[in-house]
Amino acid sequence: MKLHIEDTLTKELPADPILENTRRQVEKACFSFVTPKQTAKPELLHVSSEMLKNIGLTIEESQSEAFLKVFTGNAVLPNTKPYAMCYGGHQFGNWAGQLGDGRAINLAEVEHNNKHWALQLKGAGETPYSRTADGLAVLRSSIREYLCSEAMHHLGVPTTRALSLALSGDQVLRDVLYNGNPEYEKGAIVCRVSPSFLRFGNYEIFAARQDFKTLKLLVDYTINHFFSDLGEPSKETYLVFFKEVAQRTLDMIIHWQRVGFVHGVMNTDNMSILGLTIDYGPYGWLEGFDFGWTPNTTDRQHKRYRYGNQPNIGLWNLYKLANALYPLIEDEETLKGVLDAYKSDFDMKSLAMMRSKLGLEVEGVSDALLVQDLEANLLLTETDMTIFFRKLSDFDNKKPSEGLEIVENAFYVPTEISEDIQQKWASWFQKYSERLAQEKINSIERKEKMNSVNPKYVLRNYMAQLAIDDADKGDYKLIDGLFQMLKKPYDEQPEQEKWFAKRPDWARHKVGCSMLSCSS
């Protein structure tokens, strides 16, 4: 098994001089060297052939003993030294101090086809940043992360990727509902892949400690390797760098809103500096369209990370990053200008995104009102977001009276569609019909364009839970079945039609299907 190793982070940034794997505050260092935990009986469950190719490996190599050992933490790649990164973060709005890779261990960085990839094991054992935890992960959360990161990529959402999913052979104790009833679960390890796993919190920790020397080293490293088109690091470059991060963050969140994805834990330590979706914990897709929905049980009371608030939280997190970078930039007004631009850009990009979902190419003066009226209608009764927008592409603007019939499968309780609600929908479809008449493309072209941004298949929580339930019994076929289907989320895939359906009633309140905890 040959990989083109090109480690940059460990060669260019300061390392923690202490090599003992003890919980501690790590200062003036960006990372700590650490060795993954030996597992009892590793077993490979699934490998992404696309990611194999991206890093320069073959299917045959993935079936080797060497691959199994490396990607379950039981062997270290030659001439590499695994490490865990130091970072801090704001969690649920409060500064949490040092956090760091508590159960993520970076194996190495590789170059292939002029692309750079960092390989990281999640669940491979404790690190200096594990605090009171064991550094391990369970199969339940590992399946969710593995399937979702690849599904998001094929939806066109900026994301970290996944290479492999494996059982460790160890039993891991977890309290799923945080109710004092822990149980043993199957241990698992996911290999995550990304150009970089740097987060907002990597920069925040040094600013909080007033370690501006290390902060500058890290920012310069980031620009040189991941934003090199911005030029040599300088005060001006730092500012442009922040502007670029803000734009990437906004673009990512607009994609989340487009497909109905809710991250669940948008803490600053879960925000990628590259604008990638990172850390798939208690995430979920909207079943019923609801701006107030969050999948995270920890967030149930305040709903800080609810679907409708994700753009605002993106901005809040960028404020924290701006504060961290300020000592290098020292230009409050211009930083504030970037943050103000985020707000206006969100309004513009959000409307453009909704136009694409509605099949509108020409900008109309009343489009924002049309979207507002649509969202108000979607909230009148429980309406499946994915099914509604996918079926909407079948709408014939010459037959507005048939609009409600076309999308009726999206309603969870059709009997709730009262006469008043019918009239509101009839009014909206009439306006939509008149608006479509202003477009130049025909209905066939419009349907094709709408279906390219409105997915037919997303990883609904109940689908992932079915795969988890099977896996707990030793049956891993559904993992591959969902993995393959989610590679083509915009295709009709008639053989997969059973997954183009509303959440079943049994999943409405089932643990793992409606709400999820951070337990993993």
C-alpha positions in Angstrom: 0.0 0.0 0.0 1.7 3.1 -1.3 0.6 6.7 -0.4 2.4 9.9 -1.4 2.9 11.3 2.1 3.3 15.1 2.1 3.0 16.2 5.8 2.9 20.0 6.1 1.2 20.8 9.4 3.6 18.8 11.6 6.6 20.1 9.8 5.7 23.8 9.7 3.8 24.4 13.0 4.9 24.1 16.6 4.4 20.8 18.3 3.6 20.0 21.9 7.0 19.0 23.4 5.3 16.6 25.9 4.9 13.2 24.4 3.0 11.5 27.2 -0.6 10.9 26.4 -2.1 12.6 29.5 -5.0 15.1 29.7 -3.5 18.6 30.0 -3.6 22.2 28.8 -1.4 22.4 25.7 0.1 25.8 25.2 2.1 27.5 22.4 1.6 24.4 20.2 -0.8 23.6 17.4 -0.9 19.8 18.0 0.3 16.9 20.1 1.8 13.7 18.8 -0.3 10.7 19.8 -0.5 7.0 18.9 -3.9 5.4 18.0 -5.2 2.7 20.4 -4.7 -0.9 19.4 -8.1 -2.5 18.9 -9.3 -6.0 19.9 -10.6 -7.4 16.5 -10.8 -4.8 13.7 -13.2 -5.5 10.8 -13.7 -3.3 7.7 -17.3 -2.8 6.9 -17.3 -0.4 4.0 -14.9 1.7 1.9 -15.6 4.5 -0.5 -14.1 3.6 -3.9 -14.2 7.3 -4.9 -12.2 8.4 -1.9 -9.8 5.5 -2.4 -9.1 6.8 -5.9 -8.8 10.4 -4.7 -5.9 9.5 -2.4 -4.2 7.1 -4.8 -5.3 3.7 -3.6 -7.0 0.8 -5.4 -9.8 -1.5 -4.4 -7.3 -4.3 -4.1 -5.2 -2.3 -1.7 -8.2 -1.6 0.5 -8.7 -5.3 0.9 -5.2 -5.8 2.3 -4.3 -6.5 5.9 -2.1 -3.3 5.8 -5.1 -1.1 4.9 -7.2 -2.6 7.7 -4.5 -2.1 10.3 -3.7 1.5 9.3 -7.3 2.7 9.0 -8.3 1.2 12.3 -5.3 2.6 14.2 -3.5 -0.7 14.6 -0.5 0.3 12.5 1.2 3.6 11.6 2.2 4.6 8.1 5.9 4.6 7.5 7.7 7.9 8.1 4.6 9.4 9.7 3.7 10.5 13.3 0.0 10.7 14.1 -1.2 13.7 16.0 -4.2 15.5 17.6 -4.8 19.2 17.0 -5.2 21.8 19.8 -8.2 24.2 19.5 -10.8 25.9 21.6 -14.3 27.0 20.9 -17.6 28.6 21.8 -20.1 26.0 22.6 -23.8 27.0 22.7 -22.7 30.6 22.9 -20.2 30.3 25.7 -16.4 30.2 25.6 -15.3 26.6 26.5 -11.6 27.1 26.6 -9.3 24.3 25.3 -11.2 21.5 23.5 -9.0 19.9 20.8 -9.2 16.6 19.0 -10.5 14.5 21.9 -11.1 11.4 19.8 -9.8 12.3 16.4 -6.3 11.3 15.4 -4.7 12.7 12.3 -2.7 10.0 10.5 -1.0 11.9 7.7 -1.4 14.2 4.8 -1.2 12.8 1.2 -0.9 14.3 -2.2 -2.5 12.8 -5.3 -3.4 14.3 -8.7 -2.3 17.7 -7.4 -4.8 17.5 -4.5 -4.0 17.5 -0.8 -5.8 15.3 1.7 -5.5 15.0 5.4 -6.5 11.5 6.8 -8.1 11.4 10.2 -9.4 8.6 12.3 -12.4 9.3 14.5 -12.8 6.9 17.5 -9.2 5.6 17.6 -8.5 6.4 21.2 -7.7 9.1 23.7 -5.5 12.1 23.2 -4.3 14.9 25.5 -7.6 16.7 24.6 -10.0 13.9 25.6 -10.8 15.5 29.0 -12.9 12.9 30.8 -13.8 10.9 27.7 -12.4 7.7 26.3 -11.6 8.9 22.7 -13.7 6.1 21.2 -16.8 6.1 19.0 -19.7 3.7 18.6 -21.1 2.1 15.4 -24.3 4.0 15.6 -22.7 7.5 15.2 -20.0 6.2 12.9 -22.5 4.9 10.4 -24.3 8.2 10.5 -21.1 10.2 9.9 -19.8 7.8 7.2 -23.0 7.9 5.2 -23.8 11.5 5.6 -20.4 13.0 4.7 -20.5 11.2 1.3 -24.2 11.9 0.8 -23.6 15.6 1.3 -20.8 15.6 -1.2 -23.0 14.1 -3.9 -25.7 16.7 -3.0 -23.2 19.3 -4.0 -22.8 20.6 -0.4 -19.2 21.5 0.7 -18.1 18.8 3.1 -15.4 16.8 4.6 -15.4 13.2 3.2 -15.2 9.7 4.5 -12.9 6.9 3.3 -13.7 3.9 5.5 -16.0 2.5 8.2 -14.7 -0.2 10.5 -15.6 -2.1 13.6 -12.9 -1.9 16.3 -14.0 -5.2 18.0 -14.2 -3.4 21.3 -17.3 -2.6 23.4 -17.8 1.0 24.2 -20.0 2.3 27.1 -22.4 5.1 26.2 -25.4 6.8 27.8 -27.4 7.6 24.7 -30.1 9.7 26.3 -28.0 11.1 29.1 -30.4 9.6 31.6 -28.1 7.6 33.8 -28.6 4.3 31.9 -25.4 3.7 30.0 -25.0 0.5 27.9 -22.3 -1.2 25.9 -22.3 -0.7 22.2 -20.1 -1.8 19.3 -17.0 0.3 18.9 -16.2 1.7 15.4 -13.7 3.9 13.6 -14.3 6.2 10.6 -11.5 7.5 8.5 -12.4 11.1 7.6 -10.7 12.9 4.7 -10.4 16.6 4.0 -7.9 19.1 2.6 -7.6 20.3 6.2 -9.5 19.8 9.5 -8.6 23.3 10.8 -11.6 25.0 12.5 -12.4 28.4 13.8 -11.5 27.2 17.2 -7.9 26.5 16.1 -7.4 30.3 15.8 -9.6 31.2 18.8 -7.5 29.3 21.3 -4.3 31.3 20.6 -6.1 34.7 20.6 -7.8 33.8 23.9 -4.4 33.0 25.4 -2.9 36.1 23.7 -0.3 33.9 22.0 -0.2 36.0 18.9 3.1 34.5 17.7 1.6 31.1 17.3 -1.7 32.6 16.0 0.3 34.3 13.2 2.2 31.1 12.4 -1.1 29.2 12.0 -2.8 31.9 9.9 0.3 32.2 7.6 0.4 28.4 7.3 -3.3 28.3 6.4 -3.0 31.0 3.8 0.2 29.5 2.2 -1.4 26.1 1.8 -5.1 26.6 1.4 -5.6 30.2 0.2 -2.3 30.7 -1.7 -4.1 32.6 -4.5 -4.5 35.5 -2.0 -0.7 36.1 -2.1 1.9 36.4 0.6 0.7 36.8 4.2 0.3 40.4 5.3 -2.3 42.5 7.1 -4.1 43.1 3.9 -4.0 39.4 3.0 -5.3 38.5 6.5 -8.3 40.7 5.8 -9.0 39.2 2.4 -8.5 35.7 4.0 -11.3 36.5 6.5 -13.5 37.8 3.7 -13.0 34.5 1.8 -13.8 32.4 4.9 -17.0 34.4 5.5 -18.1 33.9 1.9 -17.3 30.1 2.0 -19.2 29.8 5.3 -22.2 31.6 3.9 -22.2 29.5 0.7 -22.1 26.3 2.7 -25.0 27.3 4.9 -27.1 28.4 1.8 -26.5 24.8 0.6 -27.7 23.5 3.9 -30.9 25.5 3.7 -31.4 24.4 0.1 -31.5 20.7 0.9 -33.1 21.1 4.4 -30.0 20.0 6.4 -29.7 20.9 10.0 -26.2 20.6 11.5 -27.3 20.5 15.1 -24.1 21.7 16.8 -22.8 24.8 15.1 -20.2 25.5 17.8 -17.1 27.4 16.6 -15.0 24.3 17.1 -17.3 22.6 14.5 -16.8 25.3 11.9 -14.3 24.5 9.1 -11.9 27.3 8.1 -12.4 26.0 4.5 -16.2 26.4 4.6 -16.8 22.6 4.7 -19.5 20.8 6.7 -17.6 19.2 9.5 -18.4 17.0 12.5 -21.6 15.0 11.8 -23.1 14.6 15.2 -26.8 15.1 15.9 -27.6 16.3 12.4 -30.9 15.8 10.6 -32.9 16.7 7.5 -36.2 18.5 7.7 -39.1 16.1 7.5 -41.8 18.6 8.0 -40.8 22.1 6.9 -40.1 23.9 10.1 -37.8 26.9 10.7 -37.8 26.0 14.5 -36.6 22.4 14.2 -33.4 21.2 15.7 -32.3 17.5 15.8 -30.2 18.0 18.9 -31.7 17.0 22.3 -29.1 19.2 24.1 -30.5 22.1 22.1 -34.2 21.2 22.7 -34.9 24.1 25.1 -33.3 27.1 23.5 -33.1 25.8 19.9 -30.0 27.9 19.2 -29.1 25.7 16.3 -32.5 25.4 14.7 -32.9 25.2 10.9 -34.0 28.8 10.5 -31.2 30.2 12.7 -28.3 28.5 10.9 -27.4 31.6 8.8 -27.5 33.8 12.0 -25.2 31.4 13.8 -22.8 31.3 10.9 -22.5 35.1 11.3 -22.2 34.9 15.1 -19.3 32.4 14.7 -17.7 34.7 12.1 -17.8 37.5 14.7 -15.8 35.2 17.0 -13.3 34.4 14.3 -13.0 38.1 13.5 -12.2 38.8 17.2 -9.5 36.1 17.1 -7.9 37.5 13.9 -8.1 41.1 15.0 -4.7 41.2 16.6 -3.2 40.4 13.2 -5.4 42.8 11.2 -6.1 45.7 13.6 -8.8 47.2 11.4 -12.1 47.0 13.2 -14.1 49.0 10.6 -13.1 46.8 7.7 -13.7 43.6 9.6 -17.1 44.9 10.5 -17.7 45.7 6.8 -17.1 42.0 6.0 -19.6 40.9 8.6 -22.2 43.4 7.4 -21.7 42.2 3.9 -22.5 38.7 5.1 -26.0 39.9 6.0 -26.8 41.5 2.7 -25.1 38.7 0.8 -27.3 36.2 2.7 -30.5 37.9 1.6 -29.3 38.0 -2.0 -28.0 34.4 -2.1 -30.9 33.0 -0.2 -33.4 34.5 -2.6 -31.3 33.3 -5.6 -31.3 29.8 -4.1 -35.1 29.8 -3.6 -35.5 31.0 -7.2 -33.5 28.0 -8.4 -35.7 25.7 -6.3 -38.8 27.2 -7.9 -37.4 27.1 -11.4 -37.1 30.8 -11.8 -34.2 32.1 -14.0 -35.3 35.7 -14.5 -35.2 38.0 -11.5 -38.7 39.2 -10.7 -39.5 42.2 -8.4 -42.1 40.2 -6.4 -40.0 37.0 -6.0 -39.2 37.7 -2.3 -42.9 38.0 -1.6 -43.7 34.8 -3.6 -41.1 33.0 -1.5 -42.5 34.4 1.8 -46.0 33.3 0.9 -44.8 29.8 0.0 -42.9 29.4 3.3 -46.0 30.6 5.2 -48.1 28.0 3.4 -45.6 25.3 4.1 -46.0 26.0 7.8 -49.8 25.7 7.7 -49.7 21.9 8.1 -46.9 19.4 8.4 -45.4 19.3 4.9 -42.4 17.2 3.8 -39.8 19.6 2.4 -38.0 17.2 0.1 -41.1 15.7 -1.4 -42.8 19.1 -1.9 -40.0 20.7 -3.9 -39.3 17.6 -5.9 -43.0 17.2 -6.9 -43.3 20.9 -7.6 -41.2 20.4 -10.8 -44.3 18.6 -12.2 -46.4 21.7 -11.9 -48.0 22.9 -15.2 -48.3 26.6 -15.0 -51.2 26.5 -17.5 -53.2 24.4 -14.9 -52.7 26.2 -11.6 -55.9 24.6 -10.2 -54.1 21.3 -10.2 -51.2 22.5 -8.1 -52.3 21.2 -4.8 -53.0 17.8 -6.2 -49.5 17.6 -7.6 -47.9 18.1 -4.2 -50.5 16.3 -2.1 -48.1 13.5 -1.2 -45.9 15.9 0.7 -48.6 16.5 3.3 -48.3 14.3 6.4 -52.0 14.6 7.3 -54.1 15.4 4.2 -57.2 15.6 6.3 -55.7 18.8 7.9 -55.9 20.6 4.5 -59.0 22.7 5.4 -60.9 24.8 3.0 -59.0 27.9 4.3 -55.7 26.2 3.7 -56.8 25.1 0.2 -57.7 28.6 -0.7 -54.3 29.9 0.4 -52.6 27.3 -1.7 -54.8 28.0 -4.7 -53.9 31.7 -4.4 -50.2 30.8 -4.2 -50.3 28.5 -7.2 -52.1 31.1 -9.2 -49.3 33.6 -8.4 -46.7 31.0 -9.1 -48.3 30.2 -12.5 -48.4 33.9 -13.4 -44.7 34.2 -12.4 -43.7 31.2 -14.5 -45.4 32.8 -17.5 -42.6 35.5 -17.4 -39.9 32.8 -17.9 -38.4 31.9 -21.2 -37.6 28.3 -20.7 -40.3 25.6 -21.3 -41.7 23.2 -18.7 -39.4 20.3 -19.6 -36.3 22.5 -19.2 -37.6 23.9 -16.0 -38.3 20.5 -14.5 -34.8 19.4 -15.4 -33.3 22.5 -13.7 -35.5 22.2 -10.6 -34.6 18.5 -10.2 -30.9 19.3 -10.3 -31.2 21.4 -7.1 -34.1 19.7 -5.4 -32.9 16.2 -4.4 -35.2 13.2 -4.5 -33.3 11.3 -1.9 -31.7 12.5 1.3 -30.4 10.6 4.3 -33.4 10.9 6.5 -32.8 10.0 10.1 -35.1 7.0 10.0 -33.1 5.6 7.0 -29.8 5.8 8.9 -31.5 4.3 12.0 -32.7 1.3 9.9 -29.1 0.7 8.8 -27.9 1.1 12.4 -30.5 -1.4 13.6 -29.4 -4.0 11.0 -25.7 -3.4 11.8 -26.3 -4.0 15.5 -27.5 -7.5 14.4 -24.5 -8.0 12.2 -26.2 -7.2 8.9 -24.3 -4.5 7.0 -26.1 -4.7 3.6 -28.2 -1.6 4.1 -25.2 0.5 4.7 -24.0 -0.2 1.2 -27.5 0.1 -0.2 -28.0 3.6 1.2 -24.4 4.6 0.3 -25.0 3.7 -3.4 -28.4 5.3 -3.6 -27.2 8.6 -2.1 -24.4 8.9 -4.7 -27.2 9.9 -7.1 -29.6 12.0 -5.0 -31.0 13.9 -8.0 -31.7 10.9 -10.2 -35.1 9.2 -10.3 -33.7 5.7 -9.4 -37.1 3.9 -9.8 -35.7 0.9 -8.0 -35.2 3.1 -4.9 -38.7 4.6 -4.9 -39.5 3.2 -1.5 -37.1 5.8 0.0 -38.9 8.7 -1.7 -41.5 8.8 1.1 -42.5 10.7 4.2 -41.1 9.7 7.6 -43.1 6.7 8.8 -45.2 7.1 11.9 -43.1 4.6 13.9 -40.1 7.0 13.5 -41.9 10.1 14.7 -40.7 9.8 18.3 -38.1 7.0 18.1 -34.7 7.7 19.5 -32.3 8.2 16.5 -35.1 9.2 14.2 -36.7 12.4 15.6 -34.1 13.8 18.0 -30.6 12.8 18.6 -28.1 13.4 21.4 -24.4 14.3 21.1 -23.6 10.8 22.5 -21.4 9.0 20.1 
